[in-house]
Amino acid sequence: MAPASEGHPEQAPGAPSTPRPGAGRYGEALFRPEQPGEGDRIDHAALVYDPFTRQRLRSLGVGPGWRCLEAGAGTGTIARWLAEEAGANEVVALDRDTSRLEPLAGPRLRVHTADLTRIADEPDLGTFDLVHARFVLMHLPERRALVSRLAERLNPGGFLVLSDAVDVPDPADPHSAYRQTLNAMWRTLAQTIGTDIAAVRAHPHALRAAGLSGVAAELVCPPLTPGTSLTAFWSETWRRMRPDLLIAGGLEPAALDEALAYLDSAGLAELGPGMLTAWGHRPGRSARRGA
Ligand SMILES: C[S@@+](CC[C@H](N)C(=O)[O-])C[C@H]1O[C@@H](n2cnc3c(N)ncnc32)[C@H](O)[C@@H]1O
């Protein structure tokens, strides 16, 4: 396991230097951006979830006149869609690693390299009509405080939209290699970088606690079937995490091999982990909507 990042905002002064569980960071202890294929792995998931995200953002009214923050923008598929197709006035694509975003920069798409957990130190970013973060907050132990900080960045009437993973295990199948591998993955993510998918179901409550109105949530679970982008995403994720799954996750190598073979098999049929999206808006009427 890679060491914890230095100067972590939640690290107590004088804390021992040995990493505590969950003290590593996304992009350091796991999913390092310079690893070959990491962009493709993110794109496999984006291909599956982008249509749902676009539909939700469209239904919230995103379009000309909007200023948007895409937080943890990854490879920029949604940032680019907001700028080029939805017609937003300005999109700020923020990520701790912007190597895959730089080629997308243009008059309406600004690329910003920053640690989201330190967004309070970025007053020049301004305020937004949409703040969107997908598959990011689940990986950040500061998620609850971040919901408030992101809500503070909204213009009156502006929307905060959060999407993260939710697992829907089959209670009748606690022991299959597939289930053992998923359980080991969540355990490993929790222990190494502090990912918490149980907390995702609290997103609506966090949005309300941050003072937002019109809070709502929905869950989509695209089918996990042979030869799909979703299957490629999980297969690539598990291959990438192999040493961590075996050591931190306590998974038997044979179980991981069996689960990977199952993902590659014609018989694959699972309700895989899905995406919960929760949203709410800052009270007040937006000038953008002509009120
Ligand atoms: C799983 S990817 C999701 C990418 C994109 N949102 C999507 O759904 O396609 C998580 C992204 O969050 C970024 N990220 C993780 N921790 C971050 C932090 N503390 N500050 C800024 N970005 C971060 C990663 O670099 C990565 O691009």
The ligand as an SDF file (V2000), in Angstrom:
LIG
                    3D

 27 29  0  0  0  0  0  0  0  0999 V2000
  -13.7210    7.4950  -10.3430 C   0  0  0  0  0  0  0  0  0  0  0  0
  -13.0830    8.9160  -11.1130 S   0  0  0  0  0  0  0  0  0  0  0  0
  -14.5780    9.6750  -11.7050 C   0  0  0  0  0  0  0  0  0  0  0  0
  -14.3270   10.6320  -12.8240 C   0  0  0  0  0  0  0  0  0  0  0  0
  -15.5740   11.3440  -13.3730 C   0  0  0  0  0  0  0  0  0  0  0  0
  -16.2270   12.1360  -12.3530 N   0  0  0  0  0  0  0  0  0  0  0  0
  -16.5270   10.3600  -13.9750 C   0  0  0  0  0  0  0  0  0  0  0  0
  -17.5410   10.0360  -13.3490 O   0  0  0  0  0  0  0  0  0  0  0  0
  -16.2630    9.8900  -15.1100 O   0  0  0  0  0  0  0  0  0  0  0  0
  -12.6670    9.9570   -9.7280 C   0  0  0  0  0  0  0  0  0  0  0  0
  -12.0170   11.2610  -10.1490 C   0  0  0  0  0  0  0  0  0  0  0  0
  -11.9270   12.1120   -9.0120 O   0  0  0  0  0  0  0  0  0  0  0  0
  -10.6380   12.6800   -8.9530 C   0  0  0  0  0  0  0  0  0  0  0  0
  -10.3110   12.9690   -7.5560 N   0  0  0  0  0  0  0  0  0  0  0  0
  -10.1530   12.0810   -6.5560 C   0  0  0  0  0  0  0  0  0  0  0  0
   -9.8400   12.7210   -5.4170 N   0  0  0  0  0  0  0  0  0  0  0  0
   -9.7870   14.0440   -5.7050 C   0  0  0  0  0  0  0  0  0  0  0  0
   -9.5120   15.2170   -4.9510 C   0  0  0  0  0  0  0  0  0  0  0  0
   -9.2140   15.1500   -3.6420 N   0  0  0  0  0  0  0  0  0  0  0  0
   -9.5390   16.4060   -5.5770 N   0  0  0  0  0  0  0  0  0  0  0  0
   -9.8340   16.4940   -6.9020 C   0  0  0  0  0  0  0  0  0  0  0  0
  -10.1040   15.4120   -7.6700 N   0  0  0  0  0  0  0  0  0  0  0  0
  -10.0770   14.2040   -7.0820 C   0  0  0  0  0  0  0  0  0  0  0  0
   -9.7320   11.6370   -9.5560 C   0  0  0  0  0  0  0  0  0  0  0  0
   -8.5040   12.1860  -10.0070 O   0  0  0  0  0  0  0  0  0  0  0  0
  -10.6090   11.0910  -10.6860 C   0  0  0  0  0  0  0  0  0  0  0  0
  -10.4450   11.8340  -11.8630 O   0  0  0  0  0  0  0  0  0  0  0  0
  1  2  1  0
  2  3  1  0
  2 10  1  0
  3  4  1  0
  4  5  1  0
  5  6  1  0
  5  7  1  0
  7  8  2  0
  7  9  1  0
 10 11  1  0
 11 12  1  0
 11 26  1  0
 12 13  1  0
 13 14  1  0
 13 24  1  0
 14 15  1  0
 14 23  1  0
 15 16  2  0
 16 17  1  0
 17 18  1  0
 17 23  2  0
 18 19  1  0
 18 20  2  0
 20 21  1  0
 21 22  2  0
 22 23  1  0
 24 25  1  0
 24 26  1  0
 26 27  1  0
M  CHG  2   2   1   9  -1
M  END
$$$$
